[in-house]
Each structure stands twice: as structure tokens, then as C-alpha cells.
Amino acid sequence: MATETEAALCEAWAGALPSRSHRDTEQTRAEISAAYDAFLAACDREALPAALQTPRKMGPFEGMTP
């Protein structure tokens, strides 16, 4: 269970996570994936915005349509 401070930091971090696009380069995809992996390693999945919460860990571009 996160403290209030930890929860606030994770909430702010979640708001700053990069967005994904089908036009991203392979390098950008890798960087975005690393950012989400770091976030999920440090914060509870519930700290993610609701639109990004999934019942399982998905690849950074899984389910996207061009």
C-alpha cells in the first residue's frame, strides 16, 4: 500500500507518461515501453489513468489500429 506521498508522485508520473502512436519509430516504441515498464515497477497499476489500465500487461502497441 502506497503512502499519500507515493500515491501523489505516481499520479503525477502517470500524467506525464508519453502517449503512443502508430507512427512511432522502433526507437520511440522502445523508449515508451521502457517508460511504462519503469512506472509499473515503481507504482501500482491503479495509478495509471483508467484508459491505460488493463487486466494484464500488454505490449505498448498491442490492440492499436493504424
ZILINVEN-V845135 format. One record per run of one state. SS is the DSSP state (alpha for helix, beta for strand, coil for the rest). FROM is the first residue (numbers start at 0). LEN is the number of residues. Records with the same first field share a line. If there is no record, write none. Layout:
SS: FROM-LEN + FROM-LEN
//
This chain:
coil: 0-3 + 16-9 + 42-2 + 47-2 + 52-14
alpha: 3-13 + 25-17 + 44-3 + 49-3
//
